[in-house]
Amino acid sequence: MKNLLIATCIMLPLAAFAGDKKNPHSDSPFGGPRMEKVVEALELTDSQKNQVEQVFKTHREKMQSLREETENNVNAILTADQRQKLDKMKEKRHDKRDERKEKRQEKRKEK
């Protein structure tokens, strides 16, 4: 049971970040600025860009489905108390992430 909780604590934060709609890279058709630079450096044709974009879109959809399935499977194993604790852990993690984001934004304003 302890191993399951540890695995859950590791997997769910990663899954939550990957599916986070607040992620600035989630609007990018290529998964973020790095891939956009690669696409640009490769001088892809419009057709190739569309194909690559479709690959990323399909991958995002599969990952979202996998995250939801994983979360549902883990929640089915946990007791109500454990789910409540996990929800509190997620909330705490999100709060810390938001704090770090605010600090980064403040640093950028200072520059």
N, CA, C and O of each residue as an XYZ file, in Angstrom:
444
protein
N       0.828     -1.191      0.000
C       0.000      0.000      0.000
C       0.872      1.254      0.000
O       0.567      2.240     -0.672
N       1.967      1.199      0.769
C       2.872      2.346      0.832
C       3.476      2.616     -0.547
O       3.605      3.769     -0.958
N       3.846      1.542     -1.262
C       4.422      1.703     -2.600
C       3.415      2.309     -3.565
O       3.782      3.114     -4.422
N       2.166      1.936     -3.436
C       1.120      2.485     -4.296
C       0.968      3.977     -4.055
O       0.825      4.751     -5.002
N       1.000      4.381     -2.799
C       0.867      5.793     -2.470
C       2.068      6.585     -3.005
O       1.913      7.692     -3.520
N       3.243      6.010     -2.876
C       4.441      6.674     -3.400
C       4.343      6.816     -4.910
O       4.624      7.881     -5.460
N       3.945      5.742     -5.578
C       3.798      5.794     -7.038
C       2.755      6.831     -7.438
O       2.940      7.560     -8.412
N       1.675      6.893     -6.696
C       0.619      7.864     -6.981
C       1.138      9.280     -6.806
O       0.855     10.160     -7.619
N       1.896      9.494     -5.744
C       2.433     10.834     -5.476
C       3.406     11.270     -6.563
O       3.552     12.465     -6.820
N       4.059     10.331     -7.192
C       4.995     10.661     -8.263
C       4.262     10.843     -9.588
O       4.536     11.793    -10.322
N       3.338      9.946     -9.897
C       2.669      9.953    -11.203
C       1.676     11.091    -11.364
O       1.680     11.770    -12.391
N       0.848     11.307    -10.394
C      -0.217     12.287    -10.557
C       0.283     13.718    -10.733
O      -0.287     14.462    -11.531
N       1.331     14.130    -10.013
C       1.817     15.493    -10.284
C       2.313     15.655    -11.715
O       2.081     16.687    -12.345
N       2.990     14.643    -12.221
C       3.462     14.709    -13.603
C       2.290     14.752    -14.556
O       2.281     15.525    -15.514
N       1.309     13.923    -14.289
C       0.134     13.896    -15.159
C      -0.636     15.207    -15.088
O      -1.142     15.701    -16.095
N      -0.716     15.757    -13.893
C      -1.443     17.017    -13.746
C      -0.756     18.136    -14.507
O      -1.417     18.950    -15.151
N       0.576     18.181    -14.434
C       1.298     19.221    -15.158
C       1.138     19.031    -16.653
O       0.928     20.001    -17.381
N       1.231     17.832    -17.106
C       1.150     17.570    -18.531
C      -0.184     17.968    -19.113
O      -0.262     18.356    -20.278
N      -1.225     17.877    -18.327
C      -2.541     18.233    -18.824
C      -3.018     19.586    -18.366
O      -4.190     19.925    -18.530
N      -2.141     20.347    -17.803
C      -2.504     21.634    -17.236
C      -2.839     22.639    -18.333
O      -1.990     22.956    -19.166
N      -4.048     23.130    -18.337
C      -4.473     24.100    -19.352
C      -3.831     25.460    -19.121
O      -3.842     26.304    -20.017
N      -3.270     25.688    -17.933
C      -2.595     26.949    -17.657
C      -1.149     26.920    -18.144
O      -0.465     27.943    -18.139
N      -0.693     25.749    -18.560
C       0.661     25.622    -19.069
C       0.803     26.491    -20.313
O       0.021     26.340    -21.253
N       1.776     27.394    -20.345
C       1.901     28.304    -21.488
C       2.186     27.589    -22.798
O       1.984     28.160    -23.869
N       2.653     26.351    -22.729
C       2.981     25.616    -23.944
C       1.804     24.789    -24.459
O       1.883     24.200    -25.537
N       0.717     24.743    -23.693
C      -0.397     23.890    -24.100
C      -1.100     24.403    -25.352
O      -1.784     23.638    -26.031
N      -0.937     25.706    -25.670
C      -1.553     26.258    -26.871
C      -0.689     26.060    -28.104
O      -1.150     26.242    -29.231
N       0.544     25.693    -27.892
C       1.460     25.517    -29.007
C       1.105     24.237    -29.761
O       0.949     23.182    -29.146
N       0.976     24.320    -31.087
C       0.636     23.107    -31.831
C       1.755     22.072    -31.813
O       1.522     20.894    -32.084
N       2.972     22.512    -31.492
C       4.115     21.603    -31.519
C       4.640     21.249    -30.139
O       5.731     20.690    -30.027
N       3.903     21.556    -29.093
C       4.296     21.147    -27.758
C       5.223     22.117    -27.041
O       5.771     21.767    -25.996
N       5.414     23.304    -27.556
C       6.219     24.298    -26.859
C       7.247     24.947    -27.752
O       7.436     24.558    -28.905
N       7.914     25.955    -27.194
C       8.861     26.744    -27.982
C      10.044     25.943    -28.523
O      10.537     26.229    -29.614
N      10.500     24.951    -27.773
C      11.631     24.156    -28.259
C      11.288     23.446    -29.556
O      12.058     23.474    -30.517
N      10.129     22.811    -29.573
C       9.740     22.095    -30.797
C       9.468     23.068    -31.923
O       9.738     22.758    -33.083
N       8.943     24.229    -31.610
C       8.707     25.225    -32.658
C      10.027     25.642    -33.292
O      10.097     25.861    -34.502
N      11.077     25.751    -32.472
C      12.401     26.083    -33.002
C      12.925     24.955    -33.887
O      13.543     25.207    -34.922
N      12.679     23.716    -33.480
C      13.113     22.571    -34.288
C      12.383     22.577    -35.624
O      12.996     22.381    -36.673
N      11.080     22.799    -35.584
C      10.287     22.849    -36.809
C      10.817     23.942    -37.735
O      10.938     23.744    -38.944
N      11.126     25.083    -37.154
C      11.655     26.195    -37.938
C      13.036     25.858    -38.515
O      13.310     26.125    -39.685
N      13.903     25.267    -37.679
C      15.262     24.933    -38.113
C      15.256     23.883    -39.228
O      16.123     23.892    -40.102
N      14.285     22.990    -39.190
C      14.197     21.947    -40.218
C      13.579     22.459    -41.511
O      13.593     21.778    -42.536
N      13.036     23.675    -41.444
C      12.410     24.280    -42.617
C      11.353     23.348    -43.227
O      11.372     23.034    -44.417
N      10.436     22.924    -42.356
C       9.383     22.015    -42.802
C       8.432     22.730    -43.759
O       8.180     23.929    -43.639
N       7.921     21.965    -44.698
C       6.910     22.505    -45.600
C       5.608     22.641    -44.829
O       5.481     22.113    -43.724
N       4.641     23.343    -45.403
C       3.331     23.472    -44.746
C       2.712     22.103    -44.527
O       2.115     21.844    -43.482
N       2.855     21.235    -45.502
C       2.313     19.881    -45.387
C       2.972     19.138    -44.224
O       2.290     18.478    -43.441
N       4.282     19.246    -44.116
C       4.989     18.579    -43.028
C       4.589     19.169    -41.674
O       4.408     18.438    -40.699
N       4.455     20.490    -41.623
C       4.029     21.134    -40.378
C       2.666     20.610    -39.948
O       2.450     20.318    -38.772
N       1.752     20.493    -40.900
C       0.414     19.982    -40.589
C       0.480     18.546    -40.092
O      -0.231     18.169    -39.161
N       1.336     17.747    -40.716
C       1.470     16.350    -40.292
C       2.058     16.259    -38.888
O       1.588     15.474    -38.064
N       3.081     17.060    -38.619
C       3.701     17.063    -37.283
C       2.695     17.554    -36.247
O       2.593     16.994    -35.156
N       1.957     18.596    -36.593
C       0.941     19.114    -35.679
C      -0.087     18.034    -35.354
O      -0.509     17.909    -34.205
N      -0.489     17.261    -36.345
C      -1.464     16.185    -36.125
C      -0.885     15.107    -35.205
O      -1.594     14.566    -34.356
N       0.401     14.798    -35.375
C       1.051     13.817    -34.499
C       1.004     14.297    -33.051
O       0.675     13.528    -32.148
N       1.335     15.580    -32.831
C       1.303     16.126    -31.472
C      -0.115     16.140    -30.918
O      -0.326     15.832    -29.745
N      -1.081     16.492    -31.746
C      -2.479     16.527    -31.293
C      -2.935     15.129    -30.869
O      -3.548     14.963    -29.814
N      -2.635     14.141    -31.685
C      -3.013     12.763    -31.370
C      -2.339     12.303    -30.085
O      -2.957     11.655    -29.241
N      -1.063     12.648    -29.948
C      -0.320     12.270    -28.752
C      -0.930     12.915    -27.507
O      -1.094     12.251    -26.484
N      -1.265     14.204    -27.586
C      -1.887     14.890    -26.436
C      -3.194     14.215    -26.044
O      -3.470     14.019    -24.860
N      -3.998     13.862    -27.046
C      -5.280     13.215    -26.752
C      -5.074     11.864    -26.076
O      -5.789     11.522    -25.134
N      -4.104     11.101    -26.552
C      -3.815      9.799    -25.944
C      -3.307      9.973    -24.517
O      -3.691      9.224    -23.619
N      -2.447     10.959    -24.315
C      -1.906     11.196    -22.978
C      -3.008     11.633    -22.013
O      -3.040     11.197    -20.863
N      -3.906     12.492    -22.483
C      -5.019     12.927    -21.633
C      -5.873     11.736    -21.229
O      -6.267     11.605    -20.070
N      -6.152     10.882    -22.182
C      -6.945      9.689    -21.899
C      -6.221      8.779    -20.904
O      -6.832      8.248    -19.977
N      -4.926      8.609    -21.106
C      -4.141      7.768    -20.205
C      -4.095      8.355    -18.796
O      -4.195      7.620    -17.814
N      -3.943      9.677    -18.692
C      -3.936     10.321    -17.371
C      -5.263     10.094    -16.657
O      -5.294      9.758    -15.473
N      -6.351     10.281    -17.384
C      -7.678     10.096    -16.778
C      -7.875      8.649    -16.346
O      -8.385      8.385    -15.257
N      -7.474      7.723    -17.193
C      -7.606      6.300    -16.862
C      -6.772      5.955    -15.631
O      -7.234      5.239    -14.742
N      -5.541      6.468    -15.583
C      -4.659      6.212    -14.444
C      -5.262      6.766    -13.167
O      -5.306      6.087    -12.141
N      -5.723      7.994    -13.237
C      -6.311      8.606    -12.047
C      -7.548      7.832    -11.589
O      -7.727      7.606    -10.392
N      -8.394      7.429    -12.521
C      -9.589      6.648    -12.165
C      -9.220      5.313    -11.538
O      -9.839      4.889    -10.562
N      -8.209      4.646    -12.099
C      -7.785      3.351    -11.556
C      -7.216      3.491    -10.152
O      -7.504      2.680     -9.273
N      -6.405      4.527     -9.947
C      -5.833      4.749     -8.622
C      -6.937      5.111     -7.637
O      -6.959      4.595     -6.519
N      -7.848      5.986     -8.033
C      -8.945      6.387     -7.139
C      -9.824      5.196     -6.768
O     -10.366      5.149     -5.664
N      -9.969      4.248     -7.668
C     -10.785      3.068     -7.376
C     -10.139      2.206     -6.296
O     -10.832      1.485     -5.577
N      -8.828      2.278     -6.181
C      -8.106      1.487     -5.186
C      -8.110      2.172     -3.826
O      -8.156      1.502     -2.794
N      -8.063      3.486     -3.817
C      -7.953      4.243     -2.572
C      -9.271      4.284     -1.817
O     -10.349      4.209     -2.405
N      -9.158      4.405     -0.508
C     -10.345      4.602      0.319
C     -10.752      6.071      0.203
O     -10.015      6.887     -0.351
N     -11.925      6.394      0.727
C     -12.398      7.777      0.689
C     -11.426      8.699      1.430
O     -11.148      9.807      0.969
N     -10.912      8.246      2.571
C      -9.937      9.037      3.321
C      -8.665      9.273      2.515
O      -8.128     10.380      2.493
N      -8.199      8.235      1.863
C      -6.982      8.349      1.062
C      -7.186      9.295     -0.123
O      -6.298     10.079     -0.456
N      -8.345      9.218     -0.749
C      -8.633     10.134     -1.864
C      -8.650     11.578     -1.375
O      -8.157     12.487     -2.043
N      -9.233     11.763     -0.189
C      -9.286     13.109      0.394
C      -7.874     13.622      0.679
O      -7.570     14.784      0.407
N      -7.014     12.765      1.222
C      -5.628     13.149      1.480
C      -4.913     13.475      0.169
O      -4.163     14.448      0.089
N      -5.147     12.670     -0.840
C      -4.520     12.901     -2.134
C      -4.976     14.230     -2.725
O      -4.175     14.967     -3.301
N      -6.248     14.530     -2.584
C      -6.766     15.819     -3.078
C      -6.089     16.991     -2.364
O      -5.762     18.000     -2.988
N      -5.886     16.850     -1.069
C      -5.207     17.908     -0.307
C      -3.751     18.047     -0.770
O      -3.226     19.156     -0.872
N      -3.108     16.906     -1.048
C      -1.730     16.936     -1.530
C      -1.655     17.645     -2.888
O      -0.746     18.436     -3.137
N      -2.612     17.351     -3.747
C      -2.651     17.999     -5.063
C      -2.831     19.509     -4.918
O      -2.164     20.304     -5.580
N      -3.748     19.872     -4.037
C      -4.013     21.294     -3.821
C      -2.763     22.010     -3.305
O      -2.439     23.112     -3.747
N      -2.077     21.373     -2.376
C      -0.851     21.951     -1.833
C       0.205     22.094     -2.938
O       0.899     23.108     -3.017
N       0.313     21.081     -3.777
C       1.274     21.112     -4.877
C       0.938     22.231     -5.855
O       1.832     22.930     -6.332
N      -0.340     22.401     -6.153
C      -0.767     23.474     -7.062
C      -0.478     24.845     -6.454
O      -0.061     25.767     -7.156
N      -0.700     24.975     -5.146
C      -0.417     26.247     -4.474
C       1.068     26.582     -4.558
O       1.440     27.724     -4.825
N       1.913     25.578     -4.329
C       3.358     25.808     -4.406
C       3.768     26.178     -5.831
O       4.610     27.052     -6.035
N       3.169     25.508     -6.809
C       3.475     25.811     -8.207
C       3.081     27.250     -8.535
O       3.814     27.966     -9.216
N       1.923     27.657     -8.045
C       1.463     29.029     -8.290
C       2.395     30.047     -7.626
O       2.664     31.108     -8.188
N       2.882     29.716     -6.433
C       3.825     30.603     -5.748
C       5.112     30.754     -6.560
O       5.621     31.861     -6.736
N       5.631     29.622     -7.052
C       6.856     29.674     -7.864
C       6.631     30.486     -9.130
O       7.507     31.234     -9.563
N       5.460     30.335     -9.716
C       5.137     31.080    -10.932
C       5.113     32.586    -10.636
O       5.643     33.382    -11.411
N       4.512     32.961     -9.540
C       4.456     34.377     -9.156
C       5.861     34.936     -8.921
O       6.163     36.058     -9.330
N       6.719     34.148     -8.260
C       8.087     34.592     -8.014
C       8.836     34.788     -9.328
O       9.574     35.761     -9.485
N       8.646     33.863    -10.277
C       9.301     34.009    -11.582
C       8.822     35.257    -12.290
O       9.617     35.970    -12.902
N       7.528     35.530    -12.213
C       6.974     36.716    -12.868
C       7.514     37.991    -12.228
O       7.799     38.967    -12.922
N       7.654     37.980    -10.906
C       8.208     39.148    -10.203
C       9.650     39.385    -10.626
O      10.054     40.527    -10.845
N      10.427     38.316    -10.741
C      11.822     38.441    -11.166
C      11.908     39.005    -12.576
O      12.780     39.824    -12.869
N      11.010     38.571    -13.444
C      11.019     39.082    -14.816
C      10.688     40.570    -14.855
O      11.244     41.310    -15.666
N       9.792     41.006    -13.989
C       9.433     42.427    -13.937
C      10.602     43.276    -13.465
O      10.775     44.412    -13.905
N      11.410     42.709    -12.558
C      12.561     43.428    -12.020
C      13.633     43.655    -13.070
O      14.383     44.627    -12.985
N      13.716     42.783    -14.049
C      14.775     42.875    -15.066
C      14.510     43.944    -16.076
O      15.310     44.141    -16.991
